[in-house]
Amino acid sequence: MDAAEFRRRGREMVDYVADYLENIEQRPVYPDVEPGYLRSLIPTEAPLEPDNYDDIIKDVERIIMPGVTHWQSPYFFAYFPAASSYPAMLADMLCGAIGCIGFSWAASPACTELETVMLDWLGKMLKLPEHFIAGTHGHGGGVIQSTASEATLMSLLAARCKAVRRVQETNPERLEAEVLSKLVAYSSEQAHSSVERASLIGGVMMRKVPTDNTYAVGGGMLKKMLEEDRAAGLIPFYFCATLGTTSSCAFDHITELGPICNEENMWMHIDAAYAGSAFICPEFRPLLNGIEFADSFNFNPHKWLLINFDCSTMWVKKRQDIIGAFKVEPLYLKHENQESGRHWQIPLGRRFRSLKMWFVFRLYGIEGLQAHIRKQVVLAKEFESLVRADKRFEICAEVVMGLVCFRLKGSNELNQLLLKRITESRTIHLVPCQLSGLFVLRFAVCSRVTDSGHVQHSSIFRSAAMLSSPVSSNHCAVDPCENNLTQNPNVYERKECRMSYFTFSICNFFAIDFDVSLTFIVLFVLQSFRCEPILSVYAASMSSSPTWVGLL
Ligand SMILES: Cc1ncc(COP(=O)(O)O)c(C=O)c1O
């Protein structure tokens, strides 16, 4: 491909991308493929002769798109957001074009310097304490990591190194291996799995601190565990607090935990992977109070700040703590200006990711980014109201930001079945979590383009519940298909359930609302006469949604 063709294909690709994103809601959010679907669609070997570009683009629709889960769809409510914006995508193109590997200042001065300045801009947007801002002579500062998992791992390894050195300074006779075997790290039982993995990779013990009834860790419980462990001859050295837990967006009490960590000479790392972006809004900033006690802090602008993956920002109070722990300096990488992100991370190479931050911050402005966060929080509250309006459901954790945890009142099996029905409908996509032993559904507002209409449309979760559940509340009758469903969800045969629709409609007539009962009466009649096409049209028109068709 020469420059002339690149210009032509580039314009076509921009059009393809814009069309994809503008029309994304026409695609089912969750793919209808089986594991291994792709292998059979492509050759077993790479082509010897060059392929044709048009064929590749055709194959994108034929082979790739059918297997894509559309994270940018306004009906994607799973996990947490994967941020995306046009300015960030354009900046990423430029990053690819420059194609530098910015492992040292000399390897591309703009790459190293823009990153330091962007981390300062963002740190100031979050009102981080002065010691995290590099400025021109600060001791702290920030870098871009690929993921929150890496930031946690790096902080744990730096803390481990610092702890071993400290113990050996006062007890030079103690061997490193012996000290390592006594080190203990702590994190919330609700912390992300990457925190536990960091301890496994770092080869240190990790103890999980129980949470209170809001799924947050308070100072009392940590203190108690520290006393026990010190009495047993162990050396507590690290605590990872979470602001915005993955399961329920709970916030550990860092104003209590921070002073304890400082007194005990423990490194406090704060993982705010999702929630961190919201701290640019003054109304959410109080949740970050206590940051002044932390040694390191990380969040993912690639989750909620409109900067495409990967961009996970990490700040440390003292750069030397992290650089000093991992510095290896071969001659070919040496330069009199030693500023470089490579000392903060495992890989040597670094992409020019700060370009994405620069484009996004300049094109949205702080106000534009705040508006994005606030809009998504309002949408989450709207969904919460939908759930609360239906007495068969319950909200399982306080809705603070863009995440709503909810479930049908009733057994875990029932909720598993509800999620299965929702997933099979391919209309909205959710994932579950576990809270206090309960199977809970998470609804996270994710896409930049999700609006109130999409949230209202998501109330299909109630229809799915109707088809899948005997509902425990006295507001709803029992669905007689329940036995089929719970014993073997795959045998929800229309035939077998035909009578059930009838019974269910009658029961619901007295219990829920007339529309729903009417729907089931019509379904019963249509199924009885095997009017499948009419059945589909009717179901679709009843709900103005393809979901019913999917569910049927
Ligand atoms: C609280 C928290 N920490 C860490 C992670 C892991 O993030 P990453 O994929 O950037 O490693 C997540 C992912 O959702 C998270 O919610």
The ligand as an SDF file (V2000), in Angstrom:
LIG
                    3D

 16 16  0  0  0  0  0  0  0  0999 V2000
  -11.6980   -1.7300   40.7790 C   0  0  0  0  0  0  0  0  0  0  0  0
  -10.9850   -2.3360   39.6190 C   0  0  0  0  0  0  0  0  0  0  0  0
   -9.6640   -2.5340   39.6860 N   0  0  0  0  0  0  0  0  0  0  0  0
   -8.9770   -3.0800   38.6750 C   0  0  0  0  0  0  0  0  0  0  0  0
   -9.6040   -3.4530   37.5190 C   0  0  0  0  0  0  0  0  0  0  0  0
   -8.7930   -4.0650   36.4170 C   0  0  0  0  0  0  0  0  0  0  0  0
   -8.6470   -3.1180   35.4140 O   0  0  0  0  0  0  0  0  0  0  0  0
   -7.5980   -3.3320   34.2180 P   0  0  0  0  0  0  0  0  0  0  0  0
   -8.3020   -4.0840   33.1700 O   0  0  0  0  0  0  0  0  0  0  0  0
   -7.2600   -1.9310   33.7920 O   0  0  0  0  0  0  0  0  0  0  0  0
   -6.4330   -4.0510   34.7570 O   0  0  0  0  0  0  0  0  0  0  0  0
  -10.9830   -3.2700   37.3880 C   0  0  0  0  0  0  0  0  0  0  0  0
  -11.6840   -3.6640   36.1620 C   0  0  0  0  0  0  0  0  0  0  0  0
  -12.8280   -3.4270   35.9630 O   0  0  0  0  0  0  0  0  0  0  0  0
  -11.6940   -2.6980   38.4620 C   0  0  0  0  0  0  0  0  0  0  0  0
  -13.0140   -2.5210   38.4040 O   0  0  0  0  0  0  0  0  0  0  0  0
  1  2  1  0
  2  3  1  0
  2 15  2  0
  3  4  2  0
  4  5  1  0
  5  6  1  0
  5 12  2  0
  6  7  1  0
  7  8  1  0
  8  9  2  0
  8 10  1  0
  8 11  1  0
 12 13  1  0
 12 15  1  0
 13 14  2  0
 15 16  1  0
M  END
$$$$
